[in-house]
Amino acid sequence: MVTERYRFECRDVADCDVVVYSEFEESIYEAARSHLKDVHGRDVSDEDIEPYIETL
């Protein structure tokens, strides 16, 4: 049973309202990196994303 969830809220640009949830920590990083690259054209590392990942 999964007891933790992870949340990423995109704050790359003011009008982006994407929020990603995952039950798996590695998945949230992958989803956040994909969103930032595909939508905003930014290549980022896990270290860049880490401050924006929230454990719920």
Secondary structure, DSSP 8 states (H G I E B T S, - for coil): -----EEEE--SSTT---EEEESSHHHHHHHHHHHHHHHH-----HHHHGGGEEE-
